[in-house]
């Protein structure tokens, strides 16, 4: 079914199509072209299985059936292989002495030669057969279809169609195809496109939707619908159905496909651009490979015409591209000349100002260096001021906390003294004696006093714990339970750091026995990473080195 006649001069430009929609279908076609080799491999595997069945067949009837199936598979795939198995099939037919088989074989032989546009040999084979009225009844449908296929191929190649011949062939052979058969509507539409009715159009569209995928019927129906939409003036749908027909042909490995040629012809006439040229080349090469494999003389001639159109389109594209390049080159030359003139004038102005700019730059660099030096000195002064302010604030806090603690103690002693005086005045000697026997400071008040000491000490030496732990082994590291509260060991050595080194004085300050203080100090010395005899001295000098460094920096 090769209908090129409907590629008429009335085609509307493809620019009116929905480009996005057409592009989507073309992308699908590109994908199927890439997959065509896998479809061919699958078909070849199916044929190989049939060949194995043929080799193992014992009965002539089985050999005849398998050979026929192989021929049908090759009929639109590879014409040479189809011819080979046609001859083999013919041998089985002669062995059977069955006239019906011989007629069927000759009909398929004429059918294959018709698909290849080999009309001379096709006519010679048909001449060996009786007229259709004398053909076996079961074969008359095939005989009629061959006549219509032959007529369509002739019309494709003929510049002027013989309408009277179409009528004669239709009147003679259409009675052998049922009006309900899909091919009846297909052939009628192909031969008499201007006599299309709504019922035929509806039938074809319904049958196309219901036809199984990857079958000749679906591809044929889609191609005819493309023709019908073209006659209605809907070129977008015509192009889409042509693409769908080409996709179906690829999926069923139909090398006798007219739809791809039609797509190439449309694209060569109504599209432009580098991308479309690439597509056209790919599609043309794909058609060329199929035609070579199938050895189709008729489509070879059509492809030559289309290739000339594609070549002409490519030359036009190159010519337009060269024109654009030439225009661009001229514009660039003009811009270069203008830019050169502007650059020359700018250079002259630049040379006049370069000396002034150099002098200003040098002055600026000197001032920048002076400013940088002033900034460094300012930063150093600010750092010293900040350090002094921090030191003043720290000492102020220390004095305030010390004053607060002393006032608290003096207040407590005054209250105790006043209470004691009242007791003696009122002759409450027992209560006065009891008050004198009690400690002036209870445990909570002592703890408050020590916590005040801890807080003041850590505010002055915030890194004391970190420095102290550096003198101990890893397993003896001391962790504070509260950020501002020292442990008894740390409190002992805080006093050592302040210069109180003998255990008796420390015991009096911390309200412990000298032995207890000694035991704590001994435990810490045993965990030291430095010699035990140097431990107390190291702690006592812990911050003296920092003071020496500060004094040295101040001197500088």
C-alpha positions in Angstrom: 0.0 0.0 0.0 2.1 2.8 -1.3 0.1 6.0 -1.8 2.2 9.0 -2.7 -0.4 10.5 -4.9 -2.0 12.4 -2.0 1.2 14.4 -1.5 -0.4 17.3 -3.3 0.4 20.9 -3.9 -2.4 21.8 -1.6 -0.4 20.8 1.5 -0.5 23.6 4.1 2.9 24.6 5.6 3.9 22.6 8.6 4.5 25.8 10.5 0.8 26.0 11.3 1.0 22.7 13.1 1.3 22.5 16.8 5.1 22.2 16.8 5.3 20.8 20.3 2.8 18.0 19.5 4.5 17.1 16.2 8.0 17.2 17.9 6.7 14.8 20.5 5.7 12.3 17.8 8.9 12.8 15.9 10.9 12.1 19.1 8.9 8.8 19.5 9.8 8.0 15.8 13.5 8.7 16.6 13.3 6.2 19.4 11.8 3.5 17.3 14.4 4.0 14.6 17.1 3.4 17.2 15.2 0.3 18.4 14.7 -1.1 14.8 17.7 -3.4 15.1 16.3 -5.0 18.2 12.9 -5.5 16.5 14.7 -7.1 13.5 16.7 -9.4 15.9 13.4 -10.5 17.6 11.8 -11.3 14.2 14.9 -13.2 13.0 14.7 -15.3 16.2 11.1 -16.1 15.5 11.9 -17.0 11.9 14.8 -19.2 13.1 12.4 -21.2 15.3 10.1 -21.7 12.2 13.2 -22.9 10.2 13.9 -25.5 12.9 10.3 -26.7 12.8 10.6 -27.0 9.0 13.8 -29.0 9.3 12.3 -31.4 11.8 8.9 -31.8 10.0 8.3 -35.3 8.5 5.0 -34.9 6.7 4.7 -32.9 3.4 1.6 -31.1 4.8 3.7 -29.8 7.8 6.6 -28.8 5.6 4.2 -27.0 3.3 2.6 -25.1 6.3 5.9 -24.2 7.9 7.4 -23.0 4.6 4.4 -20.9 4.0 4.7 -19.2 7.4 8.4 -18.5 6.8 7.5 -17.0 3.5 4.8 -14.7 5.0 7.3 -13.6 7.7 9.9 -12.7 5.0 7.4 -11.2 2.6 7.7 -7.6 4.0 11.1 -8.2 5.6 13.6 -9.6 3.2 12.6 -10.1 -0.4 15.5 -12.4 -1.3 14.8 -14.7 1.6 11.2 -14.7 0.7 12.0 -15.7 -2.9 14.2 -18.5 -1.6 11.5 -20.0 0.6 8.9 -19.3 -2.2 11.0 -21.6 -4.4 11.2 -24.2 -1.7 7.5 -23.9 -1.1 6.9 -24.4 -4.8 8.9 -27.6 -4.7 6.6 -28.9 -1.9 3.6 -27.9 -4.0 4.8 -29.8 -7.0 5.5 -32.9 -4.9 2.0 -32.8 -3.6 0.4 -32.7 -7.1 -2.2 -30.4 -5.4 -3.6 -27.8 -7.9 -4.8 -25.6 -5.1 -1.4 -25.5 -3.5 0.2 -24.7 -6.8 -2.2 -21.8 -7.4 -1.6 -20.4 -3.9 2.2 -20.5 -4.4 1.9 -18.7 -7.7 -0.3 -16.0 -6.1 2.2 -15.4 -3.3 5.0 -15.2 -5.8 3.1 -12.6 -7.8 2.3 -10.8 -4.5 6.0 -10.5 -3.5 7.1 -9.4 -6.9 4.3 -6.7 -6.8 5.6 -5.4 -3.5 9.0 -5.1 -5.0 7.5 -3.2 -8.0 8.7 -6.0 -10.3 5.6 -5.8 -12.5 7.0 -7.7 -15.5 7.6 -10.9 -13.5 4.4 -10.4 -11.5 2.4 -10.2 -14.8 4.2 -13.2 -16.1 3.3 -15.2 -13.0 -0.3 -14.1 -13.1 -0.5 -15.1 -16.7 0.1 -18.7 -15.6 -3.1 -18.6 -13.6 -6.6 -18.7 -14.8 -8.9 -15.8 -14.5 -10.3 -15.1 -11.0 -13.6 -16.9 -11.7 -11.7 -20.1 -12.3 -9.4 -19.8 -9.3 -10.0 -21.9 -6.2 -12.8 -20.1 -4.2 -10.6 -19.8 -1.1 -7.9 -18.0 -3.1 -10.0 -15.4 -4.9 -9.7 -13.0 -1.9 -5.9 -13.1 -2.2 -6.1 -12.8 -6.0 -8.2 -9.7 -5.7 -5.9 -8.1 -3.1 -2.9 -8.7 -5.4 -4.6 -6.9 -8.2 -5.4 -3.9 -6.0 -1.8 -3.8 -4.5 -0.5 -4.0 -8.1 -2.7 -1.1 -9.2 -1.7 1.0 -6.2 2.0 0.5 -6.8 1.5 1.5 -10.5 -0.3 4.6 -9.4 2.5 5.5 -7.1 5.0 5.5 -9.9 2.8 7.0 -12.6 2.7 10.8 -13.0 -0.8 10.7 -14.5 -3.3 8.3 -13.0 -5.7 6.4 -15.2 -9.0 6.8 -13.5 -10.7 4.5 -15.9 -8.3 1.8 -15.0 -9.1 2.3 -11.4 -12.8 1.9 -12.1 -12.3 -1.2 -14.2 -10.1 -3.0 -11.6 -12.5 -2.0 -8.8 -15.6 -3.2 -10.6 -14.0 -6.5 -11.5 -12.3 -7.5 -8.2 -14.1 -5.6 -5.4 -17.0 -8.3 -5.4 -14.4 -10.8 -4.0 -13.7 -8.7 -0.9 -16.5 -8.3 1.6 -17.7 -4.7 2.2 -17.2 -5.4 5.9 -13.6 -6.3 5.4 -11.2 -3.4 6.4 -9.3 -3.8 3.1 -12.4 -3.0 1.2 -12.6 0.5 2.7 -8.8 0.9 2.4 -8.7 0.1 -1.3 -11.8 2.2 -2.1 -10.3 5.2 -0.3 -7.0 4.8 -2.0 -8.4 4.5 -5.5 -11.2 7.1 -5.1 -10.1 9.5 -2.4 -12.6 12.2 -3.5 -15.5 9.9 -3.1 -14.9 9.4 0.6 -18.0 9.3 2.8 -18.3 9.8 6.5 -19.2 6.2 7.0 -15.9 5.0 5.4 -14.0 7.6 7.4 -15.6 6.4 10.6 -15.0 2.7 9.7 -11.3 3.3 9.1 -10.8 5.3 12.3 -12.6 2.7 14.4 -10.7 -0.2 12.8 -7.4 1.6 13.3 -8.1 2.0 17.0 -9.1 -1.7 17.3 -6.4 -3.2 15.1 -3.7 -5.1 17.1 -0.4 -3.3 17.5 2.5 -4.0 15.1 0.3 -5.5 12.4 0.1 -4.7 8.6 -3.6 -3.8 9.1 -2.9 -1.1 11.7 0.0 0.4 9.6 -2.2 0.4 6.5 -5.2 2.0 8.3 -3.0 4.7 9.9 -1.5 5.5 6.5 -4.9 5.8 4.8 -6.2 8.0 7.7 -3.2 10.2 7.1 -4.4 10.5 3.4 -8.0 11.2 4.5 -6.9 14.0 7.0 -4.8 15.5 4.2 -7.9 15.6 1.9 -9.8 17.3 4.7 -7.1 19.9 5.1 -6.0 18.8 8.6 -2.3 18.5 7.9 -1.4 18.2 11.6 -3.5 15.0 12.0 -2.3 13.8 8.6 1.4 14.1 9.7 0.7 12.5 13.1 -1.0 9.4 11.5 1.9 9.1 9.0 4.3 9.0 11.9 2.2 6.4 13.7 2.1 4.3 10.6 5.9 4.5 10.3 6.3 3.5 14.0 4.0 0.5 13.4 6.0 -0.5 10.3 9.2 -0.4 12.3 7.8 -2.4 15.2 6.7 -5.2 12.9 9.9 -4.9 10.8 8.1 -3.9 7.6 10.7 -3.0 5.0 8.0 -2.3 2.4 6.9 0.9 4.1 5.7 4.0 2.3 5.0 6.1 5.4 8.6 7.0 6.1 9.1 8.3 2.6 6.0 10.4 3.0 7.3 11.9 6.3 10.7 12.7 4.7 8.9 14.4 1.8 6.8 16.5 4.1 9.8 17.5 6.3 11.9 18.4 3.2 9.2 20.7 1.9 7.9 22.4 5.1 10.6 22.3 7.8 14.0 23.9 8.2 16.8 24.1 10.7 19.9 22.1 11.5 18.1 19.7 13.8 15.5 18.8 11.2 18.3 18.3 8.6 19.8 15.8 11.0 16.5 14.0 11.2 16.0 14.0 7.5 19.4 12.5 6.9 18.7 9.8 9.5 15.3 9.0 8.1 16.6 9.0 4.5 19.4 6.6 5.5 16.9 4.4 7.3 14.7 4.2 4.2 17.7 3.6 2.0 18.8 0.6 4.1 15.2 -0.9 4.0 15.0 -0.4 0.3 18.4 -2.1 -0.3 17.4 -5.0 2.0 14.1 -5.4 0.2 15.4 -4.5 -3.3 12.3 -2.4 -4.1 12.8 -0.7 -7.5 9.7 1.5 -7.2 10.6 3.0 -3.9 14.3 3.4 -5.0 13.1 5.8 -7.7 11.0 7.7 -5.2 13.9 7.9 -2.7 16.1 9.4 -5.4 13.6 12.2 -5.9 13.3 12.8 -2.2 17.1 12.7 -1.7 17.4 15.4 -4.4 14.8 17.5 -2.4 16.8 17.0 0.8 20.0 17.9 -0.9 18.5 21.0 -2.3 17.2 21.9 1.2 20.7 21.3 2.7 22.2 23.6 0.0 19.7 26.3 0.8 20.5 25.9 4.5 24.2 26.2 3.9 23.7 29.2 1.6 21.6 31.0 4.2 24.1 30.1 6.9 27.0 31.5 4.7 25.0 34.7 4.2 24.4 35.0 7.9 28.1 34.4 8.5 29.1 37.0 5.9 26.8 39.6 7.4 28.1 38.8 10.9 31.7 39.1 9.6 31.0 42.5 8.1 29.4 43.8 11.2 32.3 42.4 13.3 34.8 44.2 11.0 33.0 47.5 11.4 32.8 47.1 15.1 36.5 46.2 15.2 37.4 49.4 13.2 35.2 51.5 15.5 36.7 49.9 18.6 40.2 50.5 17.3 39.5 54.2 16.7 38.0 54.5 20.2 41.0 52.6 21.7 43.5 54.8 19.9 41.8 58.0 21.2 41.6 56.5 24.7 45.3 55.6 24.7 46.2 59.1 23.8 44.1 60.5 26.6 45.5 57.8 28.9 49.1 58.8 28.2 48.3 62.4 29.1 46.9 61.4 32.4 49.1 58.5 33.3 51.8 60.7 35.0 49.1 62.5 37.2 47.6 59.1 38.1 51.0 57.7 39.0 51.7 60.7 41.3 48.3 60.5 42.9 48.7 56.7 43.4 52.1 57.2 45.1 50.6 59.8 47.5 47.7 57.6 48.1 50.0 54.6 48.9 52.0 56.8 51.4 48.8 57.9 53.1 47.5 54.4 53.2 50.7 53.2 54.8 50.4 56.1 57.4 46.8 55.2 58.0 47.6 51.6 58.5 50.3 52.4 61.0 47.9 54.7 62.9 45.3 51.9 62.8 47.7 49.4 64.3 48.7 51.9 67.0 45.1 52.6 67.7 44.3 48.9 67.9 47.2 48.4 70.3 46.0 51.2 72.5 42.4 50.0 72.4 43.6 46.5 73.4 45.5 47.9 76.3 42.5 50.1 77.4 40.2 47.1 77.1 42.6 45.0 79.2 42.9 47.7 81.8 39.1 48.1 81.9 38.7 44.4 82.3 41.3 44.3 85.1 39.7 47.3 86.8 36.3 45.6 86.6 37.7 42.4 87.9 39.4 44.1 90.9 36.2 46.1 91.5 34.2 43.0 91.7 36.8 41.4 94.0 36.7 44.5 96.3 32.9 44.5 96.3 32.6 40.8 97.0 35.2 41.1 99.8 33.4 44.1 101.2 30.1 42.3 101.0 31.5 39.3 102.9 33.2 41.4 105.6 30.0 43.5 106.1 28.0 40.3 106.4 30.4 38.9 109.1 30.5 42.2 111.0 26.7 42.4 110.9 26.5 38.9 112.3 29.0 39.7 115.1 27.1 42.8 115.9 23.8 41.0 116.1 25.4 38.3 118.2 26.9 40.9 120.5 23.6 42.7 120.9 21.8 39.5 121.6 24.4 38.5 124.2 24.2 41.9 125.9 20.4 41.6 126.1 20.6 38.1 127.6 23.1 39.3 130.3 21.0 42.4 131.0 17.9 40.3 131.5 19.9 37.7 133.7 19.4 35.0 131.1 22.9 33.6 131.9 22.1 30.0 130.7 21.1 31.2 127.2 24.0 33.6 127.1 26.4 30.8 128.0 24.8 28.6 125.3 25.2 31.3 122.7 28.8 31.7 123.6 29.4 28.0 123.4 28.0 27.8 119.9 30.1 28.6 116.8 29.8 32.1 115.6 29.5 30.7 112.1 27.5 27.6 111.2 28.3 25.3 108.3 26.0 27.0 105.8 27.6 30.4 106.5 31.1 28.9 106.2 30.1 27.3 102.8 28.8 30.7 101.7 32.1 32.2 102.7 34.1 29.6 100.8 31.8 29.8 97.7 32.4 33.6 97.8 36.1 32.9 97.8 35.8 30.4 94.9 33.8 32.8 92.8 36.3 35.7 93.4 39.3 33.5 92.8 37.9 32.1 89.5 36.9 35.5 88.3 40.6 36.6 88.7 42.0 33.3 87.4 39.3 31.8 85.1 41.7 29.2 83.6 43.0 27.9 87.0 41.3 24.5 86.8 42.5 24.0 83.2 46.1 24.9 84.1 46.0 22.8 87.3 44.7 19.7 85.4 47.7 20.0 83.0 49.9 19.1 86.0 48.0 15.8 86.7 47.8 12.5 85.0 44.8 11.8 82.8 43.0 9.6 85.3 43.5 12.2 88.0 41.8 15.1 86.2 39.4 17.1 88.4 36.0 18.2 87.1 33.9 21.0 88.8 30.4 20.0 89.9 29.5 23.7 89.5 31.3 26.2 87.2 31.9 28.7 90.1 32.6 26.2 93.0 36.0 24.6 93.7 36.6 21.2 95.1 38.5 21.0 98.4 41.7 19.9 96.6 41.4 22.9 94.2 40.6 25.3 97.0 43.7 24.1 98.9 46.0 24.7 95.9 44.2 28.0 95.1 45.5 29.2 98.5 48.9 27.8 97.5 48.7 29.8 94.3 48.0 32.9 96.4 51.2 32.2 98.5 49.8 30.3 101.5 51.9 27.2 101.3 52.1 25.7 104.8 49.4 23.2 105.7 48.7 24.7 109.2 47.8 28.1 107.7 45.7 26.5 105.1 43.9 24.3 107.7 43.0 27.4 109.8 41.6 29.2 106.7 39.6 26.2 105.5 38.5 25.0 109.0 40.2 21.6 108.6 42.8 19.8 110.7 46.4 20.1 109.4 46.5 16.3 108.9 43.5 16.4 106.6 45.1 19.2 104.6 48.3 17.2 104.4 46.5 14.1 103.2 44.8 16.0 100.4 48.0 17.6 99.3 49.8 14.2 99.4 47.1 12.6 97.2 47.4 15.4 94.6 51.2 15.2 94.5 51.1 11.4 93.9 48.9 12.1 90.8 51.3 14.8 89.5 53.2 14.4 86.2 56.0 16.5 87.5 58.3 15.8 90.5 56.4 15.9 93.8 58.9 18.2 95.5 58.4 20.8 92.7 54.6 20.6 92.7 53.7 23.3 95.3 56.3 25.7 93.8 55.0 25.2 90.3 51.4 26.0 91.5 52.6 29.0 93.4 54.4 30.4 90.3 51.6 29.5 87.9 50.7 33.2 87.2 53.9 34.8 88.0 55.3 34.0 84.5 52.3 35.7 82.9 52.9 38.9 85.0 56.5 38.9 83.8 55.5 38.6 80.2 53.0 41.5 80.6 55.7 43.7 82.2 58.1 42.9 79.3 55.5 43.8 76.7 54.7 47.1 78.6 58.5 47.9 78.6 58.6 47.3 74.8 
